Amino acid sequence: MPKHSMLFNVYGQPIKEHPIVIWYNGNDGMYYFVKARSANIYESKKVRFPTEILIPADATASYSLFKSDSLVDCSQIFRMEEKEFKIAYGKDNFPRVDKLPFNYAMQIITEIEKNFKNDHISLMNVSITGYNDKQKPIIEPELLYASKASFEQEQGWWENLFDNNETETIRKANAFVVSYHRTNRTRVELNPVDAGIDIAKEQLKVDRIYAPIYHYLYDNKLLDKGYNVVEIIDLVKRDILNTEEFKGYRVSDGTIWSSLTLPWGKRRTSLNFYDEFRINSDKLTKIQQDHFFFNVKDNELLEFKNAYENESLTEWIDKSVFSNEFKDFSKEIFGNSGWPMEEISTWFIKERYCVENTSIIDEELKSRNLLNQNSQEPEKERNHQIQKRRTMRM
C-alpha cells in the first residue's frame, strides 16, 4: 500500500486502494497507473465491476506485488509526475505491470484498450499541491475526462453517501463533479492514454517475446543455417514460449520478423537498429523465397506466374504442397473474419514467402531457363544448389 493516500474515485474522493503503474511517459515525465483492491470478500464491500481483472497473489513467486488476490480496475487511469509519485508512494519498489507474468500483464493492457474504445474510461491527474503542518504531502485530484459509464459505475458509492447521510462528503463530491463539467472536457484529453496503451503493449512484447527470440536466433545461428519462418515458429513454441504465462499467445510470422533486431537493449552486433534489421530481413527473405521455389516444380512455376498475374492464387495453392500450410495460416491469422479468399491467398504468398512482385518470379524462371519457355534446366542441379545451403544446419 502507498504511504500516503494518492488514489481517488471519479467524484474526487480518496479511496483506500493501491496503484499499479502501466507505463511511464518520458516526454511528460509522468507515471500512468490504475488502481487495485483486495479481492478478499471480507475486506472488499464492493461487488466486482466488469472492468476489473482478478490477479492472484501468486502471480509472482515472491508475492512482492500483491499480498493477496487483487482486483485491478482497468477503466480509471491516473497520472502523476515521477518525483511526486515516489514521494506519495513512499518507496521505490512499487507494483508495475511489467513485473507480472506476460499473460496477466497483457490482459490488463488489453482490458484498458477495450475500455478506451468502448468509452468506459476516465483520466485523472494527481499532484502534490503542498505540505501540511506535519510535513505530509497534500495530494489533490483533477479529473481530465470521465465518460458517462465511469460515473455510472460509481453510482453505488454515491447512493451510499445518502443512505449514511454523509453530508460533507456529498458536498465535496458534488462540487468536484460540477467543477469538472464546467470545464467541458472532451476525449482529446485521452490522447496520452491512446498513445500510452500502444507503447505499453509494444514494450511488453519486446521485453518478453521479441528479445528472447532475437537472442535465440543468434545463439542457434538459425538464419545462417537457413531455417524458415515455420520452422522457427515451431522451435520458439517448443523452447521459449512453453510456459503457462504464454499459453494462448499466437506466434505469427510477424512475431519472427519483429525479432530480427531490438529497438532497445543490448544487441548482438555493432550495427545500428536499421542496418541489423535490413541484413537479417534480407537473410530471412532469401530463405523464404528459396524454400518456396524449392517446392515448386517447373510446370507449377509457369502456372504460378499466371495465377499470380490474374489474382487467382487460391486454386493454385490448393493443388500445391502448400495447401495444408495455407489452411493453417488462413485459420490462425484470419479465422472467420470474412476476408475474400483470394486476398488471403495473395497475402500468404507475399507475406510468408516474400514473393512481392512478378519480377521475383521472372528471376526464378530465368534461372531455370523457363522465362521464354525455350528450355528447362534439370531440376536435380537446381535442387542440389539449394540443398548445399541447407546442409549448413548439420
C-alpha positions, 0 to 999 in steps of 0.5 A: 500500500502507498504511504500516503493516500494518492488514489481517488474515485471519479467524484474526487474522493480518496479511496483506500486502494493501491496503484499499479503503474502501466507505463511511464511517459518520458516526454511528460515525465509522468507515471500512468497507473490504475488502481487495485483492491483486495479481492478478499470478500471480507475486506472488499464491500464492493461487488466486482465491476466488469472492468476489473481483472482478478490477479492472484497473489501468486502471480509472482513467486515472491508475492512482492506485488500483491499480498493477496488476490487483487482486483485491478480496475482497468477503466480509471487511469491516473497520472502523476509526475515521477518525483511526486509519485515516489514521494506519495508512494513512499518507496521505490519498489512499487507494483508495475505491470511489467513485473507480472507474468506476460499473460496477466500483464497483457490482459490488463493492457488489453482490458484498458484498450477495450475500455478506451474504445468502448468509452468506459474510461476516465483520466485523472491527474494527481499532484502534490499541491503542498505540505501540511503542518506535519510535513505530509504531502497534500495530494489533490485530484483533477479529473481530465475526462470521465465518460458517462459509464465511469460515473455510472459505475460509481453510482453505488458509492454515491447512493451510499453517501445518502443512505449514511447521510454523509453530508460533507462528503456529498458536498465535496463530491458534488462540487468536484463533479460540477467543477469538472463539467464546467470545464467541458472536457472532451476525449482529446484529453485521452490522447496520452492514454491512446498513445500510452496503451500502444507503447505499453503493449509494444514494450511488453512484447519486446521485453518478453517475446521479441528479445528472447527470440532475437537472442535465440536466433543468434545463439542457434545461428538459425538464419545462417543455417537457413531455417524458415519462418515455420520452422522457427515458429515451431522451435520458439513454441517448443523452447521459449514460449512453453510456459503457462504465462504464454499459453494462448499467445499466437506466434505469427510470422510477424512475431519472427520478423519483429525479432530480427533486431531490438529497438532497445537493449543490448544487441548482438552486433555493432550495427545500428537498429536499421542496418541489423534489421535490413541484413537479417530481413534480407537473410530471412527473405532469401530463405523464404523465397528459396524454400518456396521455389524449392517446392515448386516444380517447373510446370507449377512455376509457369502456372504460378506466374499466371495465377499470380498475374490474374489474382487467382492464387487460391486454386493454385495453392490448393493443388500445391504442397502448400495447401495444408500450410495455407489452411493453417495460416488462413485459420490462425491469422484470419479465422472467420473474419470474412476476408475474400479468399483470394486476398488471403491467398495473395497475402500468404504468398507475399507475406510468408514467402516474400514473393512481392512482385512478378519480377521475383518470379521472372528471376526464378524462371530465368534461372531455370531457363523457363522465362521464354519457355525455350528450355528447362534446366534439370531440376536435380542441379537446381535442387542440389544448389539449394540443398548445399545451403541447407546442409549448413544446419548439420 
